Amino acid sequence: MPKRTREDYQSWRVFCIMSEFVEGFELLKKLSPCVTVFGSARLKPDTLAYQAAVETGRLLAERGITVITGGGPGIMEAANKGAFEAGGKSIGLNITLPFEQKPNPYLNELITFKYFFVRKVMFVSHSEAFVVFPGGFGTLDELFEVLTLMQTEKVARTPIIVYNRAFYNKLYDWLQDFVEAGTLSKEDLDLIQFAESAQEIIDRLSL
């Protein structure tokens, strides 16, 4: 039997990617309206952000809105917990990682992805709004992905609500420097709205 080449493996990856797209689309097409919640996997239940995410998930579920998260611990667990315990739809789009990202126990449905970019498509294509809690590299990556897609009109402009302005203030001030330098427009930066409580998040979503 001839030995498989690197090109052979690359071709098979296409089928793996396709299967992830199909599985994700088949699940999410049944769940509108949806809101995606992003945030750190490291924040614990005794933090204000975790507690606010639980309340946000609950309030969304009470309005018949499906809560989508990355399916892991921390803020993801909190939002799923709030929705799950309120009897709502709680969805996890997990990712295979060597650390941190194990599914939380508050999920009605779970899909585990191998490819980050497929997972991002699922978040963006099925969400009518995005809520961003404090987080690290992954949360920033997700936030800027959504901002870029809206700025370039690849997706419709929908609410992006960032919880805890104090946490993100230095980043926001830095982005204002980009506006002053002419590399961002004020309208681009206006895509970001801030909220300081779960109720304010819901009010700003207008769903």
C-alpha positions in Angstrom: 0.0 0.0 0.0 1.4 3.4 -1.0 2.3 5.7 1.9 0.0 8.7 2.4 1.4 12.1 1.6 0.8 15.4 3.3 -1.4 16.4 0.4 -3.5 13.3 1.0 -4.1 14.3 4.6 -4.9 17.9 3.6 -7.6 16.5 1.2 -9.2 14.5 4.0 -9.2 17.6 6.2 -11.7 19.1 3.8 -14.2 16.4 4.6 -13.7 16.9 8.4 -14.3 20.6 8.0 -17.4 20.0 5.9 -18.8 17.6 8.5 -18.4 20.3 11.2 -20.2 22.9 9.2 -23.1 20.5 8.5 -23.5 19.4 12.1 -23.4 23.0 13.3 -25.8 24.4 10.7 -28.3 21.5 11.3 -28.4 22.2 15.0 -28.5 26.0 15.0 -31.0 26.5 12.2 -33.7 25.2 14.6 -32.9 27.6 17.5 -33.6 31.2 16.5 -33.5 33.8 18.1 -30.1 33.3 19.5 -27.6 35.5 21.5 -24.0 34.5 21.9 -22.2 35.2 25.2 -18.3 35.4 25.1 -16.1 35.6 28.2 -13.2 34.1 30.2 -13.0 30.4 31.0 -11.1 31.3 34.2 -13.6 33.4 36.1 -15.1 31.7 39.2 -18.6 31.7 40.7 -17.6 34.2 43.4 -16.8 37.0 40.8 -19.3 39.7 39.9 -18.8 38.9 36.2 -19.8 35.3 36.6 -22.9 36.2 38.6 -23.9 38.8 36.0 -23.5 36.2 33.3 -25.8 33.8 35.2 -28.4 36.6 35.5 -28.0 37.5 31.8 -28.6 33.9 30.8 -31.7 33.7 32.9 -33.2 36.9 31.5 -32.5 35.8 28.0 -34.1 32.4 28.5 -37.2 34.1 30.1 -37.6 36.0 26.8 -37.4 32.8 24.7 -33.9 33.6 23.5 -31.5 30.7 23.0 -28.2 31.3 24.8 -25.1 30.2 22.9 -21.6 30.1 24.5 -18.3 28.3 23.9 -19.6 25.6 26.2 -16.7 25.7 28.6 -16.3 26.8 32.2 -16.2 30.3 33.6 -18.4 32.9 32.0 -19.6 30.3 29.4 -20.8 28.1 32.2 -22.4 31.0 34.0 -24.5 32.1 31.0 -25.5 28.5 30.2 -26.4 27.9 33.8 -28.7 30.9 33.9 -30.5 29.8 30.8 -30.6 26.1 31.7 -32.0 26.7 35.2 -34.6 29.0 33.8 -35.8 26.3 31.5 -34.5 27.9 28.4 -32.3 26.6 25.5 -28.7 26.5 26.4 -26.2 25.6 23.7 -22.4 25.0 23.8 -20.1 25.2 20.8 -17.1 23.7 22.4 -13.5 23.5 21.0 -10.9 20.8 21.5 -8.0 22.3 23.5 -5.2 20.9 25.6 -6.5 22.8 28.7 -9.4 24.8 30.2 -12.1 23.9 27.6 -14.1 21.1 29.1 -17.9 21.1 28.6 -19.9 22.6 31.4 -23.0 20.7 32.8 -25.6 23.3 31.9 -26.1 22.4 28.2 -29.2 21.2 26.3 -27.0 20.7 23.2 -23.3 20.4 22.7 -21.1 20.3 19.6 -17.4 20.0 19.9 -15.3 21.5 17.1 -11.7 20.9 16.0 -11.4 24.0 13.9 -11.7 27.5 15.4 -12.8 29.1 12.2 -15.8 26.7 11.8 -16.8 27.4 15.4 -16.6 31.2 14.7 -18.9 30.9 11.7 -21.4 29.1 13.9 -21.3 31.9 16.5 -21.7 34.7 14.0 -24.1 33.2 11.5 -26.8 32.3 14.1 -26.7 35.2 16.6 -28.8 38.3 16.7 -26.6 39.9 19.3 -23.4 39.4 21.2 -22.6 39.9 24.8 -18.9 40.2 25.8 -17.8 39.7 29.4 -14.2 40.1 30.7 -11.9 37.6 29.1 -8.5 37.0 27.6 -7.0 36.3 24.2 -9.9 34.1 23.1 -12.6 36.6 24.1 -10.7 39.5 22.4 -10.3 37.3 19.3 -14.0 36.7 19.2 -14.9 40.4 19.8 -12.6 41.7 17.1 -13.8 39.0 14.7 -17.4 40.2 15.1 -16.4 43.9 14.9 -14.4 43.3 11.7 -17.3 41.3 10.0 -19.7 44.1 10.9 -17.4 46.9 9.8 -16.8 45.2 6.4 -20.5 44.5 6.1 -20.0 40.7 5.8 -22.7 40.3 8.4 -25.5 42.6 9.5 -24.8 45.1 12.2 -26.3 43.7 15.4 -25.8 44.8 19.1 -22.4 44.1 20.7 -22.8 44.7 24.4 -19.6 44.7 26.5 -20.1 44.2 30.2 -17.9 46.2 32.7 -16.5 49.3 31.0 -13.8 49.6 33.7 -12.3 46.3 32.7 -12.2 47.2 29.0 -11.6 51.0 29.4 -7.9 51.0 28.5 -8.6 48.9 25.4 -11.4 51.3 24.4 -9.2 54.3 25.0 -6.5 52.7 22.9 -9.0 52.2 20.1 -10.0 55.9 20.3 -6.3 56.6 19.5 -6.9 54.7 16.3 -9.9 57.0 15.5 -7.8 60.1 16.1 -5.0 58.6 13.9 -7.6 58.0 11.1 -7.3 54.2 10.9 -10.7 53.7 12.5 -13.9 55.7 12.1 -16.0 56.8 15.0 -18.9 54.8 13.5 -16.8 51.6 13.8 -16.1 52.2 17.4 -19.8 53.0 18.0 -20.5 49.4 17.3 -19.5 48.7 20.9 -22.0 49.5 23.7 -21.3 49.1 27.4 -23.5 47.8 30.2 -22.9 47.5 33.9 -25.6 44.9 34.8 -27.5 42.0 33.4 -30.7 44.1 33.2 -28.8 46.8 31.3 -27.5 44.2 28.9 -31.1 43.1 28.2 -32.3 46.6 27.8 -29.6 47.4 25.2 -30.2 44.2 23.2 -33.8 45.3 22.6 -34.9 41.8 21.7 
